[in-house]
């Protein structure tokens, strides 16, 4: 392998923890108690909207507002989805949590490989979190769907990334990510090696088969020696 692409959320940075904190503060600001059932339901609704985006049925802006509209409708809250979206994103952009082993992995691999981030997130939010985490020093490039105009797993997202990677060769490129439908499907469609990061040891009930699977990020170090 000569180039490694990393997903950002829940691969390098722990999005679930950041989301929970930002959402709780947003709900409190709106006068809604952030009960566990509400946090859980938001996460379910949010995930469903991002899946629709991957299928090309929603835009990113529609995802960001629609998840709040659906949640507020369910719980009977009279709140503005657009206002909630803006307030939430400002909180989400302020900090970060690392996935276990992420810092050490990036530092170690950056000595031998060009590393790239490939994210479907909001440009302003992701750039702020990347800056907060101070990981740009390990990266040769950052690709964010909102700036490119296409989202993973769209082949056009990957074609754009590949066009910006010096001396790019598909057979020498690998993607690591936690999403089968986004990272792994996209990588396979693009013709590069795929590594599914599966820390919760989830069962793969899809027809998307990754080339490799790891449960800890640092397991990638030993895996790379065998590929």
matplotlib code that plots the C-alpha trace (Angstrom):
import matplotlib.pyplot as plt

x = [0.0, 1.2, -1.8, -4.3, -7.7, -9.4, -13.0, -13.3, -16.4, -16.3, -13.1, -10.6, -12.8, -15.5, -18.6, -21.1, -19.7, -19.5, -23.0, -24.5, -22.9, -23.9, -27.4, -28.0, -26.9, -29.0, -32.1, -31.6, -31.3, -34.6, -36.3, -36.4, -35.0, -32.3, -33.8, -32.1, -35.0, -34.9, -31.2, -31.6, -34.4, -32.5, -29.6, -31.9, -33.6, -30.2, -28.7, -31.7, -31.4, -27.7, -28.6, -31.0, -28.2, -26.0, -28.7, -29.0, -32.5, -31.6, -29.1, -26.8, -28.7, -32.0, -30.5, -29.4, -32.8, -35.1, -33.7, -34.8, -38.1, -38.9, -37.7, -39.7, -42.8, -42.5, -42.0, -44.5, -41.9, -42.7, -39.2, -37.6, -35.6, -33.4, -32.5, -31.8, -29.5, -27.4, -27.1, -26.2, -23.5, -21.8, -21.5, -20.4, -17.6, -16.1, -14.3, -13.4, -13.0, -10.6, -11.3, -8.9, -5.6, -6.3, -3.6, -0.9, -2.0, -1.9, 1.5, 3.0, 1.6, 2.4, 6.1, 5.7, 2.4, 0.6, -2.7, -5.9, -9.3, -12.5, -15.6, -19.3, -19.7, -20.3, -17.2, -17.2, -17.9, -15.3, -12.6, -13.1, -13.0, -9.9, -8.2, -9.2, -7.8, -4.6, -4.3, -3.7, 0.1, -0.3, -2.4, -1.4, -5.0, -8.5, -11.6, -15.0, -18.1, -19.8, -16.8, -16.6, -20.3, -20.7, -20.9, -19.5, -20.2, -20.7, -17.8, -17.6, -16.5, -13.7, -12.7, -12.2, -10.1, -8.0, -7.4, -5.8, -3.5, 0.0, 1.1, -2.2, -2.5, -5.7, -4.0, -1.8, -4.6, -6.6, -9.6, -10.4, -13.9, -16.7, -19.5, -20.2, -22.7, -20.5, -16.8, -16.6, -19.2, -17.6, -14.1, -15.2, -17.0, -13.9, -11.6, -9.4, -8.7, -11.2, -10.8, -13.9, -13.3, -15.8, -15.0, -18.4, -18.0, -21.2, -22.6, -22.4, -26.0, -25.4, -24.0, -21.1, -18.0, -14.9, -11.5, -10.4, -11.9, -10.3, -11.7, -9.0, -7.4, -3.9, -4.5, -4.1, -0.3, 0.1, -2.5, -0.5, 2.5, 0.5, -1.1]
y = [0.0, 3.5, 5.7, 5.3, 7.0, 7.3, 8.1, 10.7, 10.2, 7.1, 6.0, 8.7, 11.0, 9.6, 11.3, 9.5, 11.1, 14.5, 14.2, 13.2, 16.2, 18.7, 17.4, 17.4, 21.0, 21.9, 20.3, 22.0, 25.3, 24.7, 23.8, 20.1, 17.6, 15.4, 12.1, 8.9, 7.9, 11.2, 11.1, 7.5, 8.4, 11.3, 9.0, 6.6, 9.3, 10.9, 7.6, 7.0, 10.4, 9.9, 6.6, 8.4, 10.8, 7.9, 6.7, 10.1, 10.8, 13.8, 16.6, 17.2, 20.4, 18.4, 15.8, 18.4, 20.0, 17.0, 15.0, 17.8, 18.3, 14.6, 14.4, 17.5, 16.1, 12.8, 14.4, 17.2, 20.0, 23.4, 24.3, 25.6, 22.8, 25.3, 27.1, 23.8, 22.8, 25.9, 25.9, 22.2, 22.5, 25.4, 23.2, 20.1, 22.1, 23.2, 20.1, 16.5, 13.0, 10.5, 6.9, 4.7, 4.5, 7.1, 9.6, 7.0, 5.3, 8.5, 9.5, 6.2, 5.7, 9.2, 8.4, 5.9, 6.6, 9.6, 9.7, 11.3, 12.0, 11.3, 12.6, 13.1, 15.7, 19.4, 21.4, 24.0, 21.4, 18.9, 21.5, 22.9, 19.4, 18.5, 21.7, 21.1, 17.6, 18.9, 16.1, 18.0, 17.6, 13.9, 14.3, 14.8, 15.8, 16.3, 15.6, 16.7, 15.9, 19.3, 20.9, 18.2, 18.1, 14.3, 12.0, 8.6, 6.0, 8.0, 7.0, 10.7, 11.5, 9.0, 10.0, 13.6, 12.4, 10.2, 13.1, 15.1, 12.3, 12.5, 9.4, 7.7, 3.9, 2.1, -1.2, 0.6, 2.5, 1.5, 2.9, 2.4, 3.2, 2.2, 2.4, -0.5, 1.5, 4.5, 3.7, 0.1, 0.2, 3.3, 1.9, -1.3, 0.6, 2.7, -0.4, 0.1, -2.2, -1.8, -2.3, -2.3, -0.8, -2.7, -2.1, -3.3, -6.6, -6.1, -8.8, -7.9, -8.5, -6.8, -8.0, -5.5, -7.6, -5.7, -7.1, -6.9, -6.2, -4.9, -4.3, -2.0, 0.8, -0.2, -3.6, -1.9, -1.7, -5.5, -5.9, -3.6, -5.9, -8.7, -6.9]
z = [0.0, -0.9, 0.2, 3.0, 3.2, 6.6, 7.3, 10.1, 12.2, 14.4, 12.8, 13.8, 15.9, 18.2, 16.7, 18.9, 22.1, 20.4, 19.0, 22.4, 24.1, 21.5, 21.1, 24.9, 25.1, 22.1, 23.6, 26.9, 25.1, 23.4, 26.7, 26.1, 28.6, 26.9, 28.1, 27.0, 24.9, 23.0, 22.5, 21.2, 18.9, 17.4, 16.7, 14.9, 12.9, 12.1, 10.8, 8.6, 7.0, 6.2, 4.6, 2.4, 1.5, 0.5, -1.8, -3.3, -2.0, 0.2, 0.1, 3.1, 3.9, 3.9, 6.2, 8.8, 9.1, 8.4, 11.4, 13.8, 12.1, 12.4, 16.0, 17.1, 15.3, 17.2, 20.7, 20.1, 20.5, 19.0, 17.9, 14.7, 13.0, 11.2, 14.4, 16.2, 13.3, 13.5, 17.3, 17.3, 14.6, 16.4, 19.5, 17.5, 15.9, 19.2, 20.3, 19.7, 21.2, 19.7, 19.0, 21.0, 19.3, 16.6, 17.5, 17.8, 14.5, 12.5, 14.0, 13.3, 9.8, 8.7, 8.8, 6.0, 4.1, 2.7, 4.8, 3.6, 5.3, 3.4, 5.1, 4.3, 7.0, 7.0, 5.9, 8.6, 11.4, 10.2, 9.6, 13.1, 14.7, 12.7, 13.9, 17.5, 17.3, 15.7, 13.2, 10.0, 10.6, 9.9, 6.7, 3.1, 2.2, 3.5, 1.3, 2.5, 0.5, 1.0, -0.8, -3.5, -4.3, -4.0, -1.0, -0.3, -1.7, -5.0, -7.4, -8.3, -4.7, -5.0, -8.5, -7.3, -4.4, -6.7, -9.1, -6.2, -4.9, -6.4, -8.3, -7.5, -8.1, -7.3, -6.5, -3.9, -2.1, 0.9, 2.7, 6.4, 7.7, 10.1, 7.6, 5.3, 3.2, 2.8, 3.2, 2.3, -0.6, -1.9, -1.7, -3.5, -6.2, -6.7, -7.0, -3.9, -0.9, 1.9, 5.7, 7.8, 11.3, 13.4, 17.1, 18.3, 16.5, 14.6, 12.3, 8.6, 7.4, 4.0, 0.7, 1.1, 1.8, 3.0, 2.0, 5.6, 9.1, 12.2, 15.7, 17.0, 15.0, 15.9, 14.4, 11.1, 11.7, 11.7, 8.9, 6.6, 6.9, 5.4, 2.4]

ax = plt.figure().add_subplot(projection="3d")
ax.plot(x, y, z, "-o")
ax.set_aspect("equal")
plt.show()
